[in-house]
Amino acid sequence: MRFALLFALILVGCASEDESPPDESSRQVQPLIIGYNQSQIVSSSVLTFEILGTERTVAESAEIKVEGYDGVGREVSFTYFVAETDRDGDQGNIIVRMPVNTQLWPALAPSPQSIFTGSFEVDLIDEIGVLGRGRLDGQRLEAFSEFPPNLDAFSLPAAFPGQLIEVTGKNFLRPEEGATLAVVDGAVTYSNGDTREVTSAEIELVWDDSRTRAYFPLRPDVFGVQVMNFDGSVSFLNRLSSAQEFPGNALESLVFEMQPPFIATFNPDAGSRGQLIQINGRGMVPNADSDAFFGMIFRFEGTLRYDDGESLNLEGERALERSPDRVLNDSVAEMAVWYEIVERPGQLGLYDLTGLGAKPGVFEGSITPIAFDQWGEQIGEGFVGTFEVLPTKQMVHIKYLPSFSKGLEKYGVQNVEFEIRRRILEVTNRDYAMVNVEFTEDAPTQFIDFATIEIGGPDPSGENKFGYDNTCNVVTQRCKDTDNLFLADYLGGVNRNSQDEFSTPYGGVFIESFDYFSKTLNPGVIDASEDFDRVLGPFMPALGGSPVRGTEWPNGERSAQIQEAIHMIGSVVGNTISHEIGHSLGLSFFDQDRIVPRGEFHNRTPCDGCLMDSGGDRPFVERGELNGTQPPFFNPKNQEYLLEILPLP
């Protein structure tokens, strides 16, 4: 993508008190870098400005100032107000959009073409006023009142269902403008001689960020998934979002032969339950998400030999069949090592796992792709070999909420957030190093099932809890997950079952509650610690401290004190995460849990340094790993349980 990048001048006002509000004039308007890549527009176009580097910027609205001239020298000047900005994803850059049909299109009035040359200036606005400004000079826009597509001739090699065929030409529409359509007519001839007609089937071309290149998809609901020959023609048209149409050219010959699907490789060739396995081949078909009927299953036929000595015969009618979880394109599908949670026959309240990923072992046999559509099915060429089912691995996504940063500001350490988060990750992975658990800051992409724990600022319940596991599973109707059957626990947000069971709906870790340990702020609290005030006193405003400045770490005069604060906060938060995730894994564990589901969650007998002791039995110096205190650990019973359910491979 081509970006026009420009640093805007910093505009600083020196207005008097009577000319502007003091809170707005007292700050500088920050320079913005704008990403922009449009040079042609139609009446349904939307100009899109990406404000780079604004992942953490909060802007309520925006203004776009347009200044320039049309093709015959008439002035074009107006300001467009954007009531609400967008983002690129949940936490990406700010996006500012301007539909051209509001002011720019009437000003240019192309008939059939006009040209705008000039500048765009974008202001981001918050509750105070303008917080940032960027300007793009020397811009040139061509406006077209007629915009018919024109495609070059193309030929198809051996084709597969769902394949994207690259096509070239001109005047392809952007998705927000409408759609460039291929209108297909012709006949399908199957290998048995049967035929069916395709009449005026409209297929939307796939935008490839270019006016001159796109993709023509061999849609299964039009062409099917079976081996066949197609002989027909195709014409093209642009249909704007306003429903206006511009017919384009036609290609009289569209001929190709559809091939059967096949599986070439698995990557990796081993995985644990919930892990995504990439299946490589051709002809991968997703299950239809509309009224159309098509899809694919994979048939596992052979023998599954478990590590405990048992085996499962999967021959013939016993074969397992499973649809892919995701189809990325016609060459790549993803399928998790699947499992299901089922109640034991005749044992109310007790559950087991079934499915390919239920127990570690090795599958040996064939895995065959079978595609289907409304006209029949097509058995493809399968993969023959082995696939190893590994012991369960629990992935944990540590999800930081914006209020986490605000909470660090309360303690005066927001400028070392990166170092604190690194310490948290170090602590959590250390606490579970002896078993198959991994903590990450990014949501895992190789697992379809993983736990998530939110790290925020205040406790939404107002009870100042340090953390809480609010995962109560609907399937089992219980809040203690003995044997960690559920891999996708979400410790955060609101859980109605937790509300009904314990009157505590909110989950996660709440870092603003940790000032409970300040002896200065809470002199009557028996758990308060002088070490809290000693470590955070130099930085925490409420204790008379001065917050960490970005310029004093890591080489400033207070670097040793800052390092201890990083260590302490990272340890306290990290240990709290380890404790709450322990609950989601079924801790504390007691032998009776596998006989009659129980509601005990902490160690019955506390011990120095034990992670699963109740809150009142875990002093602050232990949580913060201060003064040479050994890192917390799981007691022997809990460690034995974790090694049993989550052994390292």
C-alpha positions, 0 to 999 in steps of 0.5 A: 500500500502506498502511504502519503506521510506528512508531519504536520507543523505544531500550531501553538496559540498565544491567545489571551484569556478572553479569546479561548478557554484556558484549558485548551490554549495551555496545551500544544496541538500535537503533530499527526502522521496521516496514512492515505492512499486514494487517487480515484473516486466515484460518487459512493467513495469514502476518503479514509485517513489513518492517523498513525501512532494513535493506538493510545490516543483518545479522540471523540471526534474529528474535522477534515478541512478540504482546500484546493481547486477543481479541474477548471480552477474553481475553488473548493473549500469546506470543513467536514465534521466527523462525529465519531472516529473509528479504530483499526481493530480494538486497539489500532490506529484512529481512522477518520472517514469522509464520504465524498457525496456530502460536500466534495462530490457536489463541489467537483460535479464530474461530467464525466470526469473532474480533478481535485488538487489541493490539501486535506487537514485533519484535526483530532478533537477530545473533550478539551478541544483540538489535540492533534493536527495533520496536513496532506498537501499536493493531493490529486483526486480524479472523480468519475461519474461513470466507472465501468470495469474493464478486465483483461482476458484470463485463463484458468489452470487446473481449478479447485473449489473456492480458488481465487483466480487473479484477474487484471484490468481497471476500475475495480471498486473498493468494498465501501464503494460497492462491488465489481461483479462477474456475471457468469453463464454456462454449463457444468458437465460432470464426469458421469455425463450429467449437466446443469446450467449456470444462468446469470450467476453474480460473483463479487470480485475480491478487492486486492487494494488495487484499482487494477487487480482483483480476484475471481473466486470459484464459489462452491454455491455456483460451480459446486465442489465435484469434478466437472468441466465448465464451459461458458462466458462472463461479463462484468459490471460495477454496482455502487452502494447507491445501486447505480450500475456501470456495465463493463466488458465481457469475455466470451470464453470461460472454460476450466476443469474442476479437480478433486480436493487433496491433503498433502501435509499436516503442520505440525504432525502432533498437537494437544487438545484445542490446538489448531493444526494446519491442513495443507492441500487444495480444494479446501471448502468452508462450511457455508454460513448462508442459505447455500449448502456446501462444505467439507468434512475430514474422515479419520479412519484407522486406529487410535492407540493411547499412551495408557495402552488402550486403543480405539478401532476407527475402521469403517463405520467407526471412523471419526468425521469432523469439519475444519474449524477455519478455512483460510483459502482453498489451500489451507484449512485449520482444525483443532484437535477436538474434544467434547465434555460428556457426563458419565453414564449413571454418574450425575455431576461427573464428566469425562472427555471424548474425541480425538484429543481426549487422551494422549496417543497416536492415530495411524491411518488415513485422513480423507477430505470429503467435499459436498454441495447441493448437487452431491459430494466429492471424495478427495485424495487423503493423507496416509500416515500418523498424527500424535495427540500430545498431553494437554497444554493450557495456554493463558492470555494475559489481557491488559485493560486500559484501566491497568495503565491508569492503575499504575498511574495511581502508584506513580509507575506508569512510565515503567509499565513495559518492565512491570508487564515483563516481570509479570510474565516472568513470574507466571511462567516461572510458577507453572514451569513444572507443568504444561502451561504457558502465559502470553500477552498476545492471544494465542493463534495456534490454539482455538481454546485458551484461557484469558485473564483480564488485568484491570484497575479497580474492582468493579464490584466495589469490594476491593478484591485483589483478584477473582476467578468468576468462571462457572461453567454452564455445561457442568453447572459447577464452578470448580473445574476438576481435571481442567476439562474446560480450556477456554475459561475467561476470568473477566467481565461478568459471569451470571453463574458466578453471581448466582453462586457466590454473589460475585460476578466480576473476574480478573485481577484488580491492581488498584486494590493493592493499596490495601497493604499501605500502612500509611493509608490503612493504619488499622489494617492488620495485613498492612505492610511497611514494605509497601510504603517503603517501596512505593513511597518515593513514587506514589502521589498518595504517599507524597512520592514523585512519579517515575519520569521516563528520563530517569529509567534505567540510568537515573539516580532512583534506578535502584528504587525503581527496579525494586518497585518493578520487582514488587508490583510485577511479583504481586500481580504475577502471583495473583494471576497464578493464584486465580488461574490455579482456581480455573485449573481446579485448585486446590485439589482434594481427592474427594473432588473426583467422587463428589463435586465440591466447593473448596478452593483454598488449601485447608492447611496454610503453609509459608509460600503456598500459592493456593492459600486463602488471601488472609494467609498470604502476607504482603512480603510473600506476595511481593517476593521482598527481603529475600523471600522465596518465590511462592509455590504449590503445595505437594498435593496441588503439584501432584495434581497439576503434574497429572493433568498437565504433564510436560510432553 
